[in-house]
Each structure stands twice: as C-alpha cells, then as structure tokens.
Amino acid sequence: MTEIYKIGGIQAIAAMTFGTNQIPKVSKLFGPGNQYVTAAKQYAQQLGIAIDMPAGPSELLVIADETSDADFVASDLLSQAEHGEDSQVILVATSEIIVEKVKKAIELQKAALPRVLIIEKALENSRALVFENIQMAISFSNFYAPEHLILAVEDAENKIEFIENAGSVFIGNYSCESVGDYASGTNHTLPTNGFAKNYSGVSLDSFVKKITFQKITKNGIQNLGKTVEIMAAAEQLDAHKNAVSIRLKKLQNG
C-alpha cells in the first residue's frame, strides 16, 4: 500500500517515528534535510527506527585545473552555497591563478542571485585550497569525503579509479551538480559531513531487507562440526559446542 502525507521538517520525523492517529509508525526513514532534520533522524535511530544515513547540510567539493572553466566552477560552488547558511563549498585547485579566476567569477555571478545573503553566509564557511598536483588534490578530497565531488580536470575519466570517498561524482566540465539534483537519474540523498567514508547514497538496495537461510545436512554437520567445537571451546561457550557435539554423538551412535 502507498500512502502520501504532505508533511515535512522535524515534526514529520517525529510523526513517522512514533506514529499518530493519521500517520503510521515506520520502520525506516529516508531522505535529506537541514541540520535539524538530520539531528531528528539520528535521534529516531536511537529509538529503534532505521535511517538511510546522516544527510545534510549540503556540501560540494570541486577539483579544478588549468583546463577547467572558471565560470562553470563558480556557478557550481554558488549552486550549493544557496542551499543554506550552513552549506559548505570547497574549491581545490592546482594553482592560485585558478582560485583568483573563480573568485572573480563568483563575485560577478552572485550579485544577480536572489539568495545572495544566504550564499555569502555559506561562503564564510567555505575554503579554496591549492595543491601541487591532481593526485594531492584527490587525496585531500578522499580525506574530506564530500557529498558531491566535481572533477573539472583534464582526462577526468581516468581519475575515477583514485576516488575512494564521495557521495556522488560528476565527471568533466559539463557535469554540473544541478543536473544530478534534477535530471541525470542518480539519487539525490547522499552522505554528508564526512559520512561518505562509511555510507553510500540511497539506492534501491537501501529499501531491501535481506534474510539469510541455511540448512545443514547430516554430512554437513559431520564435516563442519569439529571446526565449530574448537572455535566454541576457544571462546568458552560450552553450550554452543554442545549443540554440535550432541548431534555428532547421535550420528556416531546411529
């Protein structure tokens, strides 16, 4: 059965966590939100409700070299900065010249944006970093583990193998993050705040609960039994050992 409720914010998280007269209690919560929604989801998890991941506030890291387009890079940074004052955007470049070009482009573009005050607050929490080469830039990105990563670099496709931690990766100058939000088909619910080191973005697999099944035959228990007895004895779990031993003895006695 599918039910749709027009609710949002931390009150929606509370309703789905505890259940109300109109809204049923759920088993798992999915979806991004601001810092309050993320905190509410994490609190719900302590009450026994599973969550997809901690997701929010939004963040973006762009790796840019001399082949990048400063206007494109600036527009991508601004697109994430307008999410909220607590958003963070990071520019990682291979030279100070690239940083200066992007800074100038940001100043020109942000003046025409209606959410400029929010953007400016977010930019206060943002940084531009310069590394000697792309490999060092990628190493920093893996450490930071961004929600969104744009590779605005030469031969971007061949850099994919070095990416270890990121929620979603955008390859090349024309792969703007906005398209990932709305149209390219990848999921928009992604780990933030470094959680890309140990969480994946939401996928169909996130909605699947798996159960394992096993059946041990007479031959199987005879083949595995001695190994289990030794391991159980090593942990001093004699009841575990006995559950195997009693079966082996009955098989031995016919």
N, C-alpha and C positions, 0 to 999 in steps of 0.2 A: 504494500500500500504506500502511496506517495501523498504526503501532506505538506502544504506550504503555509508558513506563517510570516506575516510582514512585521518582523521584529529585528532589533539589532542592538549592538552595544553590550555592556557587561550584564544588563538586565536580561538579555536574551540568553547569555551563557548561564546565568542563574536559573532561568526557567527550564532550560534543557537539562541542567544538572540535577535539579530536584524534582522537576515536574510540577505542573499546575493543573487547575481544573480544565484548562483548554489545551495545554501543551504537554505532551507526554515526555517522561524522562527518557533520555537517550543513553546509548552505550558508548558512543564515541563522538567527539566534537571535531569538526574540520573547518578550516578557513582562516584567512589572515585578519589582522585588525591592528588598532593602535596599541600603545603600551598598556592601556588599561584592559583591553580585551585579552592581550597576551597574558597579563597577570591573572585575570579571571580564569582563563583556560588552565593555567598551571595550578591554580587553587582547586579547580574542579578535578584535576588529576589526583590530587591528594585525597579527594573524597571518593575515588574509585571510578571516575569517568575517564576513559582513554581519550587522548588527543592525538592529532596528526603530528604536531611538532610545535615548539615555540616559534611563532611567526609574526614579526613586527617589532618596532617600526621598520620602514623600508630603507634599503641601502643599495648603493651601486659603486662598483669599482671599475674604472676604465684604464686599461693599459694602452698607452699611445706612443708611437714612434714617429719618425720623420715622414712616414707615408700616410699618417692619419690626417683627417680634415679637422682643423681646429673648430670650425663652426659646428660640425657634426658632434664632436666631443662635448662642446659647451652645451649644445641642446640636450644631449643625453643626461649630463650632470644636472641641468636645470629641471628636466622632466621628473627626476627622482626627488630633488630638493623641494618641489612644490607639494609633495605628499603631506608634509607636516614639519613643524619646527624641530621635531626630534629625529627627522630623517638625516642620514649621513651619506655624503658622496665623496669618493676618493679618486683623485687623478694620480696615476703612476706613469711617469714619463721617462724617456731616456735622455732628455736634455732640458735645460732651463728655458731654452728658446721655445720649445713646445708648450711649456707651462705658461709663459708670458702670452703666447698667441691665444691660448684657451681662455686665460683670464680676461683679455680684451674682448673676446667674443662673448663671454658671459656678461660683461658689463653692458654690451650693446643689446643683447637679446633679452636680458631680464627686465630692462626698462619698459618693454612693451607687454609684459605679462601681468595679468590682474592679481596674481597671488605673490607679488614681488616681496611683500613684507614677510610672508611665511618663508619664502625662498632665502631671503637674507638671513633670517634666524638659523635656518638649516645650514647655510654656508659657513656660519660662525663655528659650527661643529665639524666642518669638513676640512680636508687637507689636500695639498698637492705635494707629491714626493718625487724625487729624481733618483734613478738608479743608473749604474754604468751600462747595463745591458738588459736585454729582454729576459734572460734567464733569472737574473736577480729580481727583476720586477715580478716575474711569475712566482718565485719563491716567497716574496712578500705577500702576494695575493693568496697563496696557499695557507700562509700563516693567518692572514686576516679572515679568510673563508667568507667571501661576500655572498650576499643573497643573489645579486645579479653581477655578472662579470662580462665586460665587453672587451674583446681583443681587437682593438683598432690598430693592428700592426701588419707589417709585411709578412706574407706567407702564413697568415693566421691559422689556416687549417692544420699545418704541421706543428703548431704549438699545442694542439689539443692534448696530446699524449702526456704533456707535463702538468696539466691541470689536475690537482688532487682534491681540492676543497672549493666548491662553489655550488650555489643552488641551481642556477641556470646560466649557461654560457652563450654569448652572442658573438658570432664569428665574422669579422670583417667590418669595413666602414659603413656598409648599408644595413647592417643588422642592428637596428636601434631597439632599445629595450621596450619602447612603447608598443612595437608590433608583438612582442612577446606577451604583453599585458592583454592585448585585444584580439589578435587575429592569426598568429602563426601556428597555434594549436598546442603549444606547450602549456603545462599547468602554471597557474599564477600564484599558487600557495607554496611558498618556498621558505627554507630555514634562514633566520637572520641572527645577528649578534654572535657570530662565530659558530652557530649550531650546524652549519654546513660541514663541519668536521665529522659529525656523527649522525646527521639526519639527511634524508633525501627529501626532495619535493614531493608533494602529493601526486599520486598516480592511481590508476585503477587498482593496483596491488594494495594501496592503503585501505581500501574498502573490503578487502578479502580477509576473512579469519580462517586460518589453517588448522586442521586437526590431523595428527598423525595416527596411523593404525598399524598394529603389528600382531603377528601370530607366530608363536614358537612351536615347532613340531617336536615330537619325541627325539628325532635325530638332532634337531636344532639345540635343544636343551642339553643333550649329551655333548655336543660339540662346544658350546659356549659355557656350559656350567662351571667347569673348573676355573676358567678365567674370572667369572663373576665371584666365585667363592674366594679366590685370592684377593681380589680388589675389595670385596666387602670386609674381609678379615683385616686388611690393611687399614681400613677406616674404623675398625672396631664396631662394625654394625652387624652383630651376630644374627639378628632377626632377618636381615637381608640375605646373609649367607645361608641361613636355614631354609628360606623359601626355595632356594635352588637345591640344597643338599637333600631335602626330604623327597623331592621329585626324582633326583638321581638314584637315591636308595631304593625307591619303589620300582623304578625301571630296572635296576640291577637285580632285584628280587623277583622280577617277573610279575 
